[in-house]
């Protein structure tokens, strides 16, 4: 009888191995065996918030990089850029938080100061439509102003800090950089590249932005507003490292 019972156990184990499923180990807890069977079977289901978690980490990483990891060059480290390096600046600036912030400022300006565009919806939905349009305009503006025009005019598209100046002179210096820049030869020159880039981007947007005013006057208005906006960005570039070091101890 005992021999018959042992023979049945051996037969069951052999049949289980032939079917591809290992026999359960009596010494192994039932919960551990269930987890092992789940891992060996179909892959575990991905949580619903996995993609949202990855997106949150990516956004946080970009923001930290923009705040803490951004390199703010000063005049002592100036070197002329090649055309390839200017293209790399355009590529980095294309999806930087600064480009998204510029689009938000332009959309806020258009929705609050100008007469409402009848082509857009009301409320938040309309602001979102305007923001999407201005984001495309900002990206073309970056292409013309940070790469194409500086490459053609032999100008440096970067902003250089000057922390050695007194406070008020630093303020004047940073705001004046919207109209003054360095040429590839190292001398100061009129900063025509971003202005021409903004004008070209605005003229191009007339072809696809619905309900937008066209002509020379809106282009000049856009260039003038962007000069004021860029002056504010220059102030941020100039003083943010000092504020970060003083208040964040970084």
C-alpha positions in Angstrom: 0.0 0.0 0.0 2.8 2.3 0.9 4.6 1.5 -2.4 1.4 2.3 -4.3 1.1 5.7 -2.5 4.7 6.6 -3.3 4.2 5.6 -6.9 1.2 7.9 -7.2 3.2 10.9 -5.9 6.1 10.2 -8.3 3.6 10.0 -11.2 1.9 13.3 -10.3 5.3 15.1 -10.0 6.4 13.7 -13.4 3.1 14.8 -15.0 3.4 18.3 -13.6 7.0 18.6 -14.9 5.9 17.4 -18.3 3.1 20.1 -18.3 5.8 22.9 -17.7 4.6 23.7 -14.1 7.1 22.9 -11.3 5.6 21.0 -8.4 4.9 23.1 -5.3 7.3 22.9 -2.5 5.6 22.0 0.8 8.2 23.9 2.8 7.5 27.1 0.8 4.7 29.4 2.1 1.6 29.6 0.0 1.9 33.4 -0.5 5.5 33.0 -1.8 4.4 30.3 -4.2 1.6 32.6 -5.5 4.0 35.4 -6.1 6.4 33.1 -7.9 3.6 31.8 -10.1 2.6 35.4 -10.9 6.1 36.3 -11.9 6.6 33.2 -14.0 3.3 33.7 -15.8 2.0 36.9 -17.4 3.8 40.1 -16.5 2.3 42.1 -13.6 -0.1 44.8 -14.6 1.3 48.3 -14.8 -0.3 50.8 -12.3 -2.5 53.4 -13.9 -0.5 56.2 -12.4 2.9 54.9 -13.7 2.9 57.3 -16.8 1.8 60.2 -14.6 4.6 59.4 -12.1 7.2 59.3 -14.9 5.9 62.6 -16.3 6.0 64.2 -12.9 9.6 63.1 -12.4 10.5 64.4 -15.8 8.9 67.8 -15.2 10.6 68.1 -11.8 14.0 67.2 -13.3 13.6 69.8 -16.0 12.7 72.5 -13.5 15.6 71.6 -11.2 17.9 71.6 -14.2 16.6 75.0 -15.3 17.0 76.5 -11.8 20.0 74.8 -10.3 21.9 73.4 -13.2 21.8 76.2 -15.7 25.2 77.7 -16.5 25.2 81.5 -16.4 28.4 82.6 -18.3 30.2 85.8 -17.4 32.4 88.0 -19.6 35.6 86.5 -18.3 34.7 83.2 -19.9 33.6 84.6 -23.3 34.7 82.6 -26.4 33.2 82.9 -29.9 30.7 80.2 -31.0 30.8 78.1 -34.1 27.7 77.7 -36.2 27.3 74.2 -34.8 27.4 75.5 -31.2 24.8 78.2 -32.0 22.6 75.4 -33.3 23.1 73.5 -30.0 22.0 76.6 -28.1 18.8 76.7 -30.2 18.2 73.1 -29.6 18.6 73.5 -25.8 16.5 76.6 -25.7 13.7 75.1 -27.8 12.2 73.1 -25.0 13.6 75.1 -22.0 11.2 76.5 -19.4 12.1 80.0 -20.6 10.4 79.3 -24.0 7.3 78.1 -22.3 7.3 81.1 -19.9 7.7 83.4 -22.9 4.6 81.8 -24.6 2.6 82.2 -21.4 3.5 85.9 -21.1 2.6 86.6 -24.7 -0.7 84.7 -24.3 -1.5 86.6 -21.1 -0.7 89.9 -22.8 -2.8 89.1 -25.8 -5.8 88.0 -23.7 -5.7 90.9 -21.2 -4.5 93.9 -23.1 -5.7 93.4 -26.7 -9.3 93.0 -27.8 -10.4 89.4 -27.6 -9.8 87.4 -30.7 -13.2 86.1 -31.9 -11.6 83.0 -33.3 -10.8 81.7 -29.8 -13.2 80.4 -27.2 -14.0 82.1 -23.9 -12.4 81.5 -20.6 -9.7 79.0 -19.8 -10.3 77.1 -23.0 -9.6 80.2 -25.1 -6.5 81.0 -23.1 -5.2 77.5 -23.7 -5.8 77.9 -27.5 -3.8 81.2 -27.4 -1.1 79.6 -25.4 -0.7 76.8 -27.9 -0.4 79.2 -30.7 2.1 81.4 -28.9 4.2 78.4 -28.0 4.6 77.7 -31.7 5.4 81.3 -32.3 8.0 81.3 -29.5 9.7 78.2 -30.9 10.0 79.8 -34.4 11.2 82.9 -32.7 13.9 80.8 -30.9 15.0 79.3 -34.3 15.3 82.7 -36.0 16.6 84.7 -33.0 19.0 82.2 -31.4 20.4 80.4 -34.4 19.6 81.6 -38.0 20.1 85.3 -37.5 23.1 85.1 -35.2 24.7 82.6 -37.6 24.1 85.0 -40.6 25.1 88.2 -38.8 28.0 86.7 -36.9 26.6 87.6 -33.5 26.6 85.8 -30.1 23.1 84.9 -29.0 24.0 84.4 -25.3 23.6 86.7 -22.4 26.7 87.2 -20.3 26.6 88.2 -16.7 28.7 91.0 -15.3 28.8 90.5 -11.5 31.7 92.8 -10.9 29.6 95.9 -11.4 27.8 97.8 -8.7 24.1 97.0 -8.3 22.5 99.8 -10.3 25.1 99.5 -13.1 24.4 95.8 -13.3 20.7 96.6 -13.7 21.4 99.0 -16.5 23.9 96.6 -18.1 21.5 93.6 -18.1 18.6 95.7 -19.6 20.9 97.2 -22.2 21.9 93.7 -23.5 18.6 93.5 -25.4 20.0 96.1 -27.9 23.8 95.4 -27.4 25.6 92.1 -27.9 29.0 90.8 -28.9 30.0 89.9 -32.4 32.0 86.8 -33.2 35.1 89.0 -33.2 34.5 90.0 -29.6 33.5 93.7 -30.0 30.2 95.1 -28.9 27.6 95.6 -31.7 23.9 96.3 -32.2 21.8 93.3 -31.2 19.9 92.9 -34.4 19.6 89.1 -34.5 16.7 88.7 -31.9 14.8 91.7 -33.3 14.9 90.4 -36.8 14.1 86.9 -35.5 11.0 88.2 -33.7 9.9 90.1 -36.7 10.3 87.1 -39.0 8.5 84.9 -36.5 5.6 87.4 -36.2 5.4 87.7 -40.0 5.3 83.9 -40.4 2.6 83.6 -37.8 0.3 85.7 -39.9 0.1 82.8 -42.3 -1.5 80.4 -39.7 -2.8 82.3 -36.7 -6.5 82.9 -37.1 -7.9 86.4 -36.5 -4.5 88.0 -36.0 -3.8 91.6 -37.1 -1.4 91.7 -40.0 0.9 94.4 -41.3 4.0 96.3 -40.1 2.4 97.9 -37.1 1.6 94.6 -35.2 5.1 93.4 -36.0 6.7 96.5 -34.5 4.4 96.2 -31.5 5.5 92.6 -31.0 9.2 93.5 -31.3 8.8 96.3 -28.8 6.9 94.2 -26.2 9.5 91.4 -26.6 12.3 93.8 -25.9 10.7 94.6 -22.5 10.1 91.0 -21.8 13.6 90.0 -22.7 15.0 92.8 -20.5 13.1 91.1 -17.6 14.6 87.7 -18.5 18.1 89.3 -18.5 17.5 90.7 -15.0 16.7 87.1 -13.9 19.8 85.7 -15.6 21.9 88.4 -13.9 20.7 88.2 -10.4 19.3 84.7 -10.0 22.7 83.0 -9.1 23.2 85.6 -6.4 19.7 85.1 -5.0 20.1 81.3 -5.2 23.4 81.5 -3.3 22.0 83.8 -0.6 18.6 82.3 0.1 19.0 78.7 -1.1 22.6 78.3 -0.1 23.5 76.7 -3.5 
